[in-house]
Amino acid sequence: AAARVLATSARMRAIADDDEGMRLGTRAVAMAEQLGLDEILAHALTTVGMSKNVIERGSGVADMERGLAIALEAGSRVASSTLNNLAVQTLIAGDVPRAEELYREGLRVAERFGDRASARFIGANLIWIDWARGRWDLAAPAADEFIRQCEEGSPHTLEHGTRSLRAIMRRARGDIAGAFADHERAVELARERDEPTQLAGALSGYAAALAGEGRLDEAAEHVEFVLTTIREYGVHGYVVLLALHADALGITQQLQAALEAAPHGGLRWRKAASEAVAGNPSGAADLLAEMDVRALEAYARLKAGERLHEAGNTADAERELTWALDFYRPRGATAFARLTESLLAQPRSESA
């Protein structure tokens, strides 16, 4: 019982990014090894890995993989949460296809053991995967259902993230009011959680949407917190969205400096954001394509097309805009499709 209490306390501290989580987790590992408690050992190893990853991204993966192997060998439901946490680290590293594999394996394990809480948690993460990889026919109804459950008495820690991605789809589809209602609620929920990286993600998406609708003064109000969080914790995927509007917001130098000061983890995300800040949305789109984050790639290509069109480089603009249109049109993203079509329909510049 003492080992289980110690392991649980360590996990709560680790989730809260408390340094005490590492110390307690290490003690729980030693106690579980001494007593031959495989399930608690697997749980504690995952906690130690999570704590290490906060200090240096990826440094705790080996501990987590060891915990997973022990959990699977013991037939423990702990395996599902470990798979979820490994997927998160893989996602931070920018390998979206591999992250999906880990999430889906985690979901299968959770369902096999009847672990409804883990299944719901992982299922919410898979909504993000479906959105990112362009499966909006799956992501949109799943997001609606998840949020409906939250509103009807089953709140969840991932509601803010689900609202952020639904907001992006809603804006692309022309539902501006619905998009901003989701963005504002996502920010509110993230503030309640008092977790800096989650709030920075919600604010990045919200500020990018405000900037995209020409509401630059409102967008600028949210930038400083995002910059501070980048410098301390690293780059969230939605920072790429904000980076695509850096010039319009007048934050190019500040955002680039924050990216350069960011911790080393999430290098591929940081490179994509840096390309966007440097005025090369095409380069950002190419990096996002390598990661298979198609939803963000499409937006980067739309912004690249706009930029190239303004510069009179219509041939390259048409290539980028055509790619964006091919993404948005079949996904019912009518607002973004119309914007893309209007740019493609404009006469060629004499300077092209």
C-alpha positions in Angstrom: 0.0 0.0 0.0 2.8 2.4 0.8 4.4 1.9 -2.6 1.2 2.5 -4.4 0.5 5.7 -2.4 4.1 6.9 -3.1 3.7 6.1 -6.8 0.4 8.0 -7.0 1.8 11.0 -5.2 4.8 11.1 -7.5 2.5 11.0 -10.6 0.4 13.9 -9.3 3.5 16.0 -8.6 4.9 15.1 -12.0 1.7 16.2 -13.8 1.9 19.5 -12.0 5.6 19.9 -13.2 6.7 19.7 -9.5 10.4 18.7 -9.1 9.2 16.6 -6.1 7.7 14.2 -8.7 11.1 13.0 -9.7 12.3 12.3 -6.2 9.1 10.5 -5.1 9.0 8.6 -8.4 12.6 7.4 -7.9 11.7 6.2 -4.4 8.7 4.4 -5.7 10.8 2.6 -8.3 13.2 1.4 -5.7 10.5 0.2 -3.4 8.6 -1.5 -6.2 11.7 -3.3 -7.4 12.5 -4.4 -3.9 9.0 -5.8 -3.3 8.5 -7.2 -6.8 5.5 -5.1 -7.5 5.5 -5.0 -11.3 2.4 -2.8 -11.8 3.6 -0.2 -9.4 7.1 -0.4 -10.9 5.7 0.2 -14.4 3.7 3.2 -13.1 6.6 4.7 -11.2 9.0 4.3 -14.2 6.6 6.2 -16.4 6.4 9.0 -13.8 10.2 9.2 -13.6 10.3 9.4 -17.4 7.7 12.1 -17.5 9.7 14.1 -14.9 12.9 13.7 -16.9 11.2 14.9 -20.1 10.2 18.1 -18.4 13.9 18.8 -17.7 15.1 17.7 -21.1 12.7 16.6 -23.8 13.1 12.9 -24.6 15.5 12.1 -21.8 12.9 10.0 -20.0 11.7 7.9 -22.9 13.9 4.9 -22.0 12.4 4.8 -18.5 8.9 5.0 -20.0 9.6 2.2 -22.5 10.9 0.0 -19.7 7.8 0.7 -17.8 5.7 -0.2 -20.8 7.5 -3.5 -21.3 6.9 -4.4 -17.6 3.2 -3.4 -17.8 2.6 -5.4 -20.9 4.4 -8.4 -19.5 2.3 -8.1 -16.3 -0.9 -7.6 -18.2 -1.5 -4.3 -16.4 -3.8 -1.5 -17.5 -0.9 0.9 -16.6 0.3 0.1 -20.2 -2.4 2.3 -21.7 -1.4 5.5 -19.9 2.3 4.7 -20.6 1.5 4.4 -24.3 -0.4 7.7 -24.2 2.6 9.4 -22.5 5.0 7.9 -25.1 2.7 9.2 -27.8 2.9 12.7 -26.4 6.7 12.6 -26.4 6.7 11.4 -30.0 4.3 14.1 -31.0 6.6 16.7 -29.4 9.4 15.3 -31.4 7.3 15.9 -34.5 6.6 12.3 -35.6 2.8 12.4 -36.0 2.3 9.0 -37.7 4.3 7.2 -35.0 2.4 9.2 -32.3 -0.9 8.0 -33.9 0.3 4.4 -33.8 1.1 4.7 -30.0 -2.2 6.4 -29.3 -4.2 3.7 -31.1 -2.3 0.9 -29.3 -3.0 2.7 -26.0 -6.7 2.9 -26.9 -6.8 -0.8 -27.7 -5.1 -1.6 -24.3 -7.5 0.7 -22.4 -10.5 -0.9 -24.0 -9.2 -4.4 -23.4 -8.9 -3.7 -19.7 -12.2 -1.7 -19.5 -10.3 1.4 -18.5 -12.9 4.0 -19.6 -11.0 7.0 -18.2 -7.8 6.2 -20.2 -9.9 5.4 -23.3 -11.6 8.8 -23.2 -8.4 10.6 -22.6 -6.6 8.9 -25.5 -9.7 9.2 -27.7 -9.5 13.0 -27.2 -5.9 13.0 -28.3 -6.9 11.0 -31.4 -9.3 13.8 -32.3 -6.3 16.1 -32.6 -4.5 13.5 -34.7 -7.5 13.1 -37.1 -7.7 16.9 -37.4 -3.9 17.3 -38.0 -3.7 14.6 -40.6 -6.7 16.0 -42.5 -9.4 13.5 -41.5 -11.9 16.3 -40.7 -14.9 14.0 -41.4 -13.8 12.1 -38.3 -12.4 14.9 -36.2 -15.4 17.3 -36.5 -18.2 15.0 -35.2 -15.9 13.5 -32.6 -15.0 17.0 -31.3 -18.7 17.9 -31.2 -19.5 14.8 -29.2 -16.6 15.2 -26.8 -17.5 18.8 -26.1 -21.2 17.9 -25.7 -20.3 15.4 -23.1 -18.2 18.0 -21.3 -21.0 20.5 -21.3 -23.5 17.9 -20.1 -21.8 17.0 -16.9 -18.6 15.1 -17.8 -15.9 17.7 -17.8 -12.4 16.8 -19.1 -8.9 18.2 -19.0 -8.7 18.0 -22.8 -11.8 20.1 -23.5 -9.7 23.2 -24.1 -7.6 21.5 -26.7 -10.6 20.0 -28.4 -12.3 23.4 -28.6 -9.1 25.0 -30.1 -9.0 22.5 -33.0 -12.8 22.7 -33.5 -12.4 26.5 -33.6 -9.9 26.2 -36.4 -12.2 24.0 -38.4 -15.2 26.3 -37.8 -13.3 29.4 -39.0 -12.1 27.5 -42.1 -15.7 26.6 -42.8 -17.0 30.1 -42.3 -18.5 29.8 -38.9 -16.7 32.8 -37.4 -19.0 33.3 -34.4 -18.7 29.6 -33.5 -14.9 29.7 -34.0 -14.4 32.6 -31.6 -16.8 31.1 -29.0 -14.6 28.0 -29.0 -11.4 29.9 -28.9 -12.6 32.1 -26.0 -13.8 29.1 -24.0 -10.6 27.2 -24.7 -8.6 30.1 -23.3 -10.9 30.3 -20.3 -10.6 26.5 -19.6 -6.8 26.6 -20.0 -6.5 29.5 -17.6 -8.5 27.4 -15.0 -6.0 24.6 -15.3 -3.1 27.0 -14.7 -0.7 25.0 -16.9 1.5 27.4 -18.9 2.1 25.4 -22.1 -1.6 24.5 -22.5 -2.6 28.2 -22.0 0.1 29.2 -24.5 -1.3 26.8 -27.0 -4.9 28.1 -26.6 -3.7 31.7 -26.8 -1.6 31.1 -29.9 -4.6 29.6 -31.8 -6.8 32.4 -30.6 -4.4 35.2 -31.4 -3.7 33.7 -34.9 -7.5 33.7 -35.5 -7.9 37.3 -34.4 -5.0 38.3 -36.6 -6.4 36.4 -39.5 -9.7 38.4 -39.1 -7.8 41.7 -39.0 -8.3 42.2 -35.3 -4.6 42.9 -34.7 -4.9 45.0 -31.5 -6.9 42.2 -29.8 -4.4 39.6 -31.0 -1.5 41.5 -29.7 -2.9 41.4 -26.1 -2.2 37.7 -25.9 1.3 37.6 -27.4 3.6 38.4 -24.4 2.4 35.3 -22.4 3.1 33.1 -25.4 6.6 34.5 -25.9 7.4 34.0 -22.2 6.2 30.4 -22.3 8.2 29.6 -25.4 11.4 30.9 -23.8 10.8 28.8 -20.7 9.1 25.6 -22.0 9.5 25.4 -25.7 7.3 25.5 -28.8 3.7 24.3 -29.0 2.3 23.3 -32.4 -0.2 26.2 -32.5 2.8 28.6 -32.2 3.2 27.9 -35.9 -0.2 29.5 -36.6 0.8 32.6 -34.6 4.2 32.7 -36.4 2.4 32.9 -39.8 0.9 36.3 -38.6 4.1 37.6 -36.9 4.8 40.3 -39.5 1.2 41.7 -39.4 1.4 41.7 -35.6 4.8 43.4 -35.6 6.4 40.7 -33.4 8.8 39.2 -35.8 12.0 40.0 -33.9 10.5 39.2 -30.5 9.1 35.8 -31.6 12.3 34.8 -33.4 14.3 35.7 -30.2 11.9 33.6 -28.1 12.2 30.6 -30.5 16.0 30.9 -30.4 15.9 30.9 -26.6 13.5 28.0 -26.3 14.6 24.6 -24.8 15.9 22.1 -27.3 12.9 19.8 -27.3 10.4 20.1 -30.2 13.1 21.0 -32.7 11.0 20.2 -35.8 8.1 22.4 -34.5 10.6 25.2 -33.7 12.1 25.0 -37.2 8.6 25.3 -38.8 7.8 28.3 -36.6 11.1 29.9 -37.4 10.6 29.5 -41.1 7.2 31.2 -40.8 8.6 34.0 -38.7 11.4 34.5 -41.2 8.8 35.2 -43.9 9.1 31.8 -45.5 5.7 30.1 -45.0 6.5 27.7 -47.9 9.4 26.4 -46.0 7.3 26.1 -42.9 4.7 24.2 -45.0 7.4 21.8 -46.3 8.5 21.0 -42.7 4.9 20.4 -41.6 4.4 18.1 -44.6 7.4 16.0 -43.4 5.7 15.8 -40.0 2.3 15.0 -41.7 0.5 17.9 -40.0 -1.6 18.5 -43.0 -4.1 21.0 -41.3 -1.3 23.4 -40.4 0.5 22.7 -43.7 -2.6 23.8 -45.6 -2.8 27.1 -43.7 0.9 27.8 -44.2 0.5 27.2 -47.9 -2.5 29.5 -48.0 -0.4 32.2 -46.3 2.5 31.5 -48.6 0.2 31.9 -51.6 -1.0 35.2 -50.4 2.6 36.4 -49.8 3.9 35.2 -53.1 0.9 36.7 -54.9 1.5 40.1 -53.3 5.1 39.9 -54.4 4.1 39.2 -58.0 5.4 35.6 -58.1 2.2 34.2 -59.5 3.6 30.8 -60.7 4.8 29.8 -57.2 1.7 31.4 -55.7 -0.6 29.3 -57.8 1.2 26.1 -56.8 0.8 26.9 -53.1 -2.8 28.0 -53.5 -3.7 25.0 -55.5 -2.4 22.7 -52.8 -4.4 24.6 -50.2 -7.5 24.5 -52.3 -7.2 20.8 -52.8 -7.0 20.4 -49.0 -9.8 22.8 -48.0 -12.5 22.1 -50.7 -13.2 18.4 -49.9 -13.2 19.1 -46.2 -16.0 21.6 -46.4 -13.7 24.5 -45.5 -15.8 26.9 -47.7 -14.4 30.2 -46.3 -10.8 29.3 -46.8 -11.6 27.6 -50.2 -13.3 30.8 -51.4 -10.4 32.9 -50.2 -8.0 30.7 -52.1 -10.2 30.7 -55.2 -10.3 34.5 -55.2 -6.6 34.7 -55.1 -6.2 32.2 -58.0 -8.8 34.1 -60.0 -6.9 37.4 -59.8 -5.1 38.4 -63.0 -1.4 37.7 -63.3 0.8 40.5 -62.1 2.8 42.2 -64.8 5.9 41.8 -62.6 5.6 38.0 -62.5 
